[in-house]
């Protein structure tokens, strides 16, 4: 059976957390050593290493970029487009150049006073407009900076920076100048161009269908019997390196999975395709970069044109691995930009009160990196749910809502619209019981709150076998064939 969780989860989380703390300490020590390595009587200091893409940076690590020094304030794997001046959520500037005795030089005598802090007055798909209050003293004009690069030079107290990418964020400062030199820099302001795809939105109920075991049913038969319109097809893994394959072995074309998808579409339905899962050789650890990961996902999108791609991020190789989390998130940013009409879903485990440390990190990091996730789905099973699976599922979902609100600044309604629940019908691996009536309660609660996704593991198990235990082709309880799918179709 494809187990979704296993023992030792909390131990692995503790080990990984300790490892990340050690990395952070190492980064701080390295930064301190670099700044203290010059001779005592010398004014020449050693430069920090140059920032580079596709590089892991721990909290406290320092780099140089375009003549300025930056300190990492959130651990991540860097990507092209995430240069330090562009992502203040990841880097803070610590000086205007390599360490020196005067990291913030005093403006020359006779230079204008510092301008007022700029504000964003307008945005389009390709431009950001700014305004600021005037400097004191004699002013020839103003220069608008992004990092150390001048992006506009104007005579007045407003400017429009054009030629920008759609849905991109930019941080600017302003300096006044005259013949004597430049003023000190204003405070910074960040603006984002328009044209960002709208995230969220409700997906039809879509139980998982797995062609790898469990006597997979004909999906058209299930559709006719239940009214369900979508399935979540599992699992897309690595067929070697960064090449996608069903279960790591079945090709994109000519496989039972491809046949099932054709049957679903011929019956008027569509699919969500799930990448990852609890076990197997996954794309996240095997793809060397976010762009490579995105290319692998694009092959799957091109093959099937799904309604959504679901990234089931689990276990210590993906979920409990900061570098791989970041690699996947970076890839999803590219996937969403290139496929704005395909929903992007991340699915991960939970506690009975909401996301774990790792889940909270995943949410916060998606915000920090500007990744447009349509739906964050938790799996409220194998989580110590005990005898009250309904209430513990609601409690976990409310914890997810609060984490999303904290990260994104959303209202309750916005957070709910970006949430999903993926349950396990019948008996879970931990012998938690989700009965048909409980699943109906969960569905009704999800509908009442406006959640965006509902799924369960799995259609293969949506058959009765009271006393049968936790097996791949039935639920372990008394039920009719496809009962849980019928309930899910009503989402």
N, C-alpha and C positions, 0 to 999 in steps of 0.2 A: 504494500500500500504506500502511496505517496504521502508520507507524514508531513504535516505542515509545521509542527514544532517538535521539540524533543527535550529531554532532560539536559541540565547543564546550561540552560539559556542565561540564567542570572550570573552564573560563574563566569561565562564568557563575557558578559557585559562588563563585569567588574574588572576582569583582566584587560579588556580593551580600553576601559576608561582609564585605568592606571597607566596603560601604554601611552594614551594620548596626553596625560598629564606629564609623563616623562619627556615626551616630545616637546611639549610647551616649555618645560624647564630647560631642555637642551637648547631650544631656540633663544631663550633669554640669556643663557650663559654665553652662547655664541655671539649674540649681539653685544653683550657687555665686554667680552674679550676683544672684539674688533675695535670697540671705541676706546679701549684702554691700552692698546698695543703699541702706541707711538712712544718714542723715547721721552723721558720726563721733561726735557728742556726743549722739545721740538714742537713746532706749530704744525707739522705735517702729520696727518692722521691716515690710517689705512682706510681705504674705501670699502663699503659693504659690497657684496657680490651684486652683479646686475640682475634685475628682475628677468625671469624667463618664463615662457608659457609651459604648460604640461609638467609643472614642478610642484612637489608637495611643500607647503609652508606651514610650520607650526606657529602657534601664538607666540609672539615675541621675536620672531625672526625678522631681520632687517635686510632691506635691499636698496639699491640705487636705481632710479628710473628718470631719464631725462634731466640728470643733474640734481635731482632731489632725493632725499632719503626717506624711506617709509618703513613703518613697523607693522607687522601682521597682527591684527586684533581678532581674527577668527580663522581657525585652522581650515585649510582648503587646498585643493589642487588647482593651480592656475591654468587659465585658458587664454588664448588670443581673444582680445576684446574685454578682458578683465584686468587691464593695466591698472596699477595702483591709483592714478588720479581719477579713474573712471568709476571705481567701486569703493567709495568711502566706508561701506559696511565691512570691508575686508582689510583695508589699510588706513593708517593715519600717517600723515606727513610729519616727520620729526625734525627736519631741517631743510633748508633750501639747496643743499648740496652735501658733499661728503663732510664729515664732522670737522669743524673748525672753531676758532676762538670766537667768531661772530656769526652764528647761524642765522641771526635776524639783523642784518645791517641797518643802521639808522639812515633814513633818507638824507640826501645831501642838503646842505643849507640852501634855502630858497626854493626847494621843491614844494609842490602843493601838499595840502593836508590830505589825509586818508578819505576816500569817498565813503558815502553811506553804503550800508550793505545792500546788494542788489536784490531785486525780487523778480520773479517770472511774471510777465504781463500777458503772454500769449504763446501758444504752441500750434504747430501744424505737423503734418507727417514728416516734414523735412527741415523745420526751423524752430528756434526758441528765441523769444523776445524778452529783453531785460530792461529794467530801469533802476536808477539809483539816485540818491540826493547828491548835490554838487559838493566838491571839495572846497576848502578854504584856500585863500592865496591866489596867485596867478596861475591860471590853468590854460594850457594850449589844447589839450584834449584828453581822452581816456582810452586806455587799452583794456580789452577784455581777454582774460587769460583762461585757458583750460590746462591745468597743470602749469608747465613752464612755456607753453605755446600760446602766442598771441592769435586770437581768433577774430578779433575785430578792433579797429581803431576809429574812433568817432570824435566829433567836436562837442556833442551834447551829452545829455545824461540818459541816453537810451541807446539800445543796439539790438539788431536782429542777427543771429548767427544762422546762416543757411547752409544747405548742402549736407544736412545730417541724415542719418538713417532712420527709417520708420521704427517707432517703438524703441528708441535708444535713450539712455540717460546720460546727462553731461553735467559736470560741476564747474562753475565759473567763479572767478574773482575779478575785481576791477582795480586798476591803478590809474591815478591821474598823472599827467606829466607836463613839464615845460622845459625850457632850455637848460635849467639847472639839473634836471633829472626826474625820477619817478617818485611818487608817494609810496607809502606803505600800502599793502594790499588790503582791500575791503574784506569783510567776511565772505564766506562762500555760499552759493546757492546752487541747488541741483534742480534741473528740469528734465522732463521726459517728453519726447516727441509723441504725437498721436499716432493712431493706426494700430494700436495694440489689439490683438484678437481678444474678444470677450470670453473669459473663462467661466467655468461653472456650467449650468444647464443640465436638465434631467436626462438621464439615459434610461431606456426601458430595462425592466428586470432581466437579468442575464446570468443564469446559473452556469457554473463551470462545466464544460464537457471535455473529457480527456480520452483521447484515442489510444493511450498507452496501456491501459488495463481496464478491468472492471466491466467487461462485456458491454462496450459502448453501444448505446442504442442508435437507431437511425433517427437523426434529428428531425426529419420531416414528420415522422410518426409522432414524436413528442410534441411538435408544434401543432399538429392536427388535434391531438388529444387535450392540449392544455391552453392553447392560445398564446403561448410564449412567442416572442418575435426576435429575440436575440439570445445568443449563447456567448459565454466567455471561453474561448478555446485555449487549452493549456497543453503543454508549456513550451515556449520557444526558448531553446538553449543554444549553446555553442556546438556546432558540428566540427569544431577544430579551429582554434584561434578565434578570430572575430567573424566567423561565418555562421549565420543563423540556420538552425535546423530544428524541426520538431523533436523534442526529447533528446536532442543532440545527435539524432541518427536518421530521422525521416526527412526527405527533401521537401522543399517548398512546393514543388509541383509533382504530381503523380503519387502523392501519399494519401493514406486514409483521411488525414486531416484536411487536405485540399478537397477531397471528395465530399467530406461532410460540409465544408464551407459552401461548396457549389450547391449541395442539396438545400442548405438553409436559405441561400439567396434565391434559388429557384422557387422556394415556397414563400417568397416575399419578405424574408427576414434579413438580418445582418449579424455581424460578429464583432466582439471585442477580443483582441488577441493578447494573451497574457505571456509575459516574458519573466523568466526566473523561477520562483517557487522556493520550496524549502531545500531541495537537494538537486544534485546534478551539476554538470559542467556548464557554468553560466557565462553569458556574454559580458556582464559587468567586470569580472576579474580578468577576462581574456582579452578584451579590447584595450589597446594601449592608450587610447585617448578618448575624450568626449566626442570628437569629430568622427573617430572610427566607430564608436558605439552608435552614433546617430546614423552613420552610413549603413550599418547592419540593420537597424530598425527600418530604415527607408526601403531596404530590399523587401522586407515583409509587407510594408504598406503598399508598395508598388505591386506586389503579387496578389493582394487580397482586397485592397481598398476598404479597410475595416471602418466601423463607426468609431472605434476607440482602440487605443493601445494601452494595456494595463501592465504596470511594472510591479510585479509581486516581489518586493525587496525583503528578503528574509535571511536569517542565519548569519554566521560570523564572516562569511566570505563577501557579503554585500551589505546587509543591514548594519551589522556591528563592525563596520570598516569605514572610517572617515574618508579615506582616499577614494574608495570605490563608490561610496555614496556621492561624493562630489563629481566623480567621473560620469556617473549615471545622470545626475541632475544637469550637468553641462550638456550631455547628449540630448536630454529632453528639451532643453532650451532651443537647441538647433532643430529638433524634430518639430516642435510646435511652430517655430518661425517658418519652417518650410511646408507645414501641413496644417494651416490654421483651422481647417474644417474637421480635423480628426481630434477627438477628445483624448487628452493625456491623463491617465489615472496612475496614482501610486497606491499600492496596497501593502499594509504592514501590520505586524502584531500589536497587541495592546495589553495593558493591565486592566483590572476591573474599574479603575478610576480614570483611565485615559492613557495617552501615549507614554511609553517609557522614556528614559533619557535619550535613547537612540531615535525614537520616533519624534520626540520634540526637536532634536537636532535636525532631523530630515526636514521638518516643517520650517524651522528657522532658517536653515541653509537655502531652501528653495526661495524664500523671501529675499535673503541677502544677495543671492545670485540672480535675482530677477527671472526666475523660471515660472512660466505660466502654466501651472498645474490646474487642470479642470476639476479634479476630484481626488480627495484624500480618503481612501477607504481603509477602515480598520477591520481586523479579523477577531471578533469577540468569541473565541473558542480556544480550548487548550490554554486558558488564562486564569484558571482557578475560579470559574464561574459558579461552581457548586450547584445548589438546588434551585436557585432563582436566576435562570439564564436571561429572562426578560429584563429584570431590574438591573442586573449587572451589565447587560448590553446597553441599556439606556444610560447608566452611569458612565460607562466607558465612552459612549458617544458624546455625552455632555463634556467630558474631559477633553475630547478631541475638539469640540466646538470652542472651548476656552483657549486651547493652544493656538487654534487658527486665528481667533480674535486678537490674541496677544501678538502674534507674529505679523499679521496683515492689517490690523486695525479695522477689521470688518465688524458689521453689526451681527446680531444673532442670525437674522435671515440670510445674510450673505454667507456666513460660516456654514449654516445648515446646507445651503445650496451647493457648497463645495465638498460635502461629506458623503461617504458611503459606508454601508455595512456589508460584509461578506461573512456569512455564518457557516455552520456545519450541521447539516440535517441529521436528525437522529442522535446517535452516540458519537461523541468526539473521542479523540485518542486518550483523553483523560477521563472518559466515561461521563462527561457532562451530557445531560439530556436536553436537547432542543426538540420538543414535541411539535406536532403540527399546529396545535393551538398556540404554543409559545411563538412559533415562527410567524403565525398570523398576527399576533400581538405586535411583534417586532416590525413587521411590514406596515401595519396600521400606524404605529408611532412614527416610522420613517416618512410615511406619506403626510402625516399631520404636520410634521416639522419642515417639510419641503426638501428632504434629502435628495441628492442627485443620483445615487446609485444603490442598487440592491442586488446581491448575488449570494450564492451558497456553494459549498463544496459537498457533493457534486451531483449532476444529473445521473451519472453512473450509479450512485448510491441511492437514488430516489425510487427505491423499491423496498417492499417489506421483507423482513426476516427476523421476527421477534426471537430474542435470545441468540441471535446469530453473531453478536459481538461487533467489533469494529473491523469491517472488511471493505473490499473495494467495490462490490457490486450491489450492496444493499445497506440500509440505514441502521440495522440492528434493532429496529422496533417494528411494531405492527402498523402497517399503512397500506394504502393502495398505490399502485404504480403511478408515479409522477405527481403525487399529492403536493409536495413542496414546490415543484415547478408551477403548478396551477396557482398556488398562493403568490409566488414571485411574479407571475405574469400579471397579477392584479396591481402591481406597483405602478 
